[in-house]
Amino acid sequence: MAEFPNADGQSLRGFLNMVSTRFPEELVRVPQRVDSRFATTAVAFELERAGRSPVLLFDDVDGKGMPLVTNVAANRKLLAACLDVEPGDLPTAFRERAMSYLPCETLDRAPWDEVVIEGADVDLTKLPIPLQFTVDAAPYITAGQITARDPVTGVDTTGFHRLMLKGRNRLGVSLHSRRRMHEFHRRAEERGHGLPAAVVIGVHPLHYMGSMTYAYPPHVRKFEIIGGLFGEPYRLARCGIEDLEVPAGAEIVIEGEILAETREPEGPFGEFTGYASYRSTQNVFVAHRVRMRRDALFHSVVSGMAKDHILISCVTREGEILNALKRNLPNVTAVHVPHSTCGAFVAIIAMKKIAEGEPQMAVMATLGTELYTKYVIVVDDDVDVFDINDVFWAIATRVRAEKDIFFVPGAKGAILDPSSDPKDFTLTKMGIDATRPSGRDFAERLVISEEERTRARDILAAAGATLG
Ligand SMILES: Cc1cc2nc3c(=O)[nH]c(=O)nc-3n(C[C@H](O)[C@H](O)[C@H](O)COP(=O)(O)O)c2cc1C
């Protein structure tokens, strides 16, 4: 597998080199020409159906002369390797390191300064931007990390926001998660101007993970959180829009602004819910300048319910929920936000219950932490939260519906959740206490000891049988 040149360890290329060296079976290269319409997405989904989530590198998309990298964040093993931990320790490692903010380092030059295209020469249609689903209104830049500064405090942020290709220099954008970028734009508009912003394409997966954090002090920069994840200052460089700083290792930087008082149709787009989404804040980004590496890689996130789209949300939500729960409930042992529930809507919590009422505390703290989560299931620590069969077994055998299931009506839900109220996006949230009652005997769980399991494996090996 080819090495990627000029690869700083904090860059997407650095990540690709790590994968090709340490996990060569997790990098699939497609040398033949593929169509930007549907092909890259279909390949990722086909692999996913077969239980595989490798990084995909398409050398030739529509003959546009720029390779496309996708499915970068679809694999817990690779994300865990970025933090040098085992996959089971990923949420805890993420949670701990995301809180050790490190000041950034600003470099004088960056490789994305090699090619600079300005004004009327800007033409985003030259990028190999895929059309992913038949419902999509247009090709979408799905790996655009938008960065901008708070017009009031000057503190910057960075985050993924979908970008619909509308023309050579015009992108539709939806800020529906209504976190910092939405608020910064609202503050800019209130002051009568647009929001200067840069769309950064092609950064390391630890950047995406850090960009998904939300429960942190307002004076902290997300770039400082990302530095904490790297365990060293994040290297940035100043681009040409206002005094914005962007990652020095990035592939492509598109400078421009999110316009004030301008709303245009945006979408539909195949969203993480597995549905076409027609809900959007309908903002518009206009590009003034593009900077990129001479051999730039175009990064795209596989959209819809692909693991590439969702896994980062699973891990970062697990980290944020663990973070909130551990403050009051040190007996919480694990949190899982499954991919099959769109990486958002269900959280499963394991605890070593000491007193009745603790599962209810865990449910309330989780719902108060994560707006996207609407169903919280609490199990005992003998249940593997990452094994949905085990969780369903606990619900089937430990829940008395009349007392263990409770509802929170009228709660704020996610805009993109198709079951939330179309006018105000509220819905009913639910907690399920699937723990055994404490203080009295309960049915004894059947177990096969580790010793017997080892003996069984030896018997099978001697019989020439494999375990799949
Ligand atoms: C692949 C991916 C795509 C996303 N697309 C959007 C989007 O189009 N609009 C949005 O508001 N949030 C989107 N999000 C969620 C935001 O990136 C996330 O809420 C982030 O923390 C927002 O950052 P901010 O606080 O700087 O606004 C996406 C997340 C992922 C992982």
The ligand as an ORCA input file, in Angstrom:
! r2SCAN-3c Opt
* xyz 0 1
  C     -20.779     13.451      9.776
  C     -21.518     14.495     10.555
  C     -22.308     15.427      9.894
  C     -22.970     16.432     10.597
  N     -23.738     17.336      9.909
  C     -24.335     18.344     10.570
  C     -25.099     19.341      9.861
  O     -25.275     19.257      8.651
  N     -25.631     20.358     10.576
  C     -25.490     20.450     11.934
  O     -26.011     21.399     12.521
  N     -24.803     19.518     12.634
  C     -24.213     18.484     11.976
  N     -23.499     17.541     12.669
  C     -23.356     17.668     14.133
  C     -22.363     18.777     14.479
  O     -21.169     18.614     13.756
  C     -22.069     18.762     15.970
  O     -23.270     19.022     16.665
  C     -21.009     19.760     16.347
  O     -20.719     19.605     17.713
  C     -21.470     21.183     16.076
  O     -20.409     22.058     16.314
  P     -20.638     23.572     16.728
  O     -20.848     23.588     18.222
  O     -19.373     24.226     16.306
  O     -21.833     24.072     15.998
  C     -22.843     16.495     11.991
  C     -22.053     15.554     12.656
  C     -21.408     14.556     11.955
  C     -20.563     13.550     12.708
*
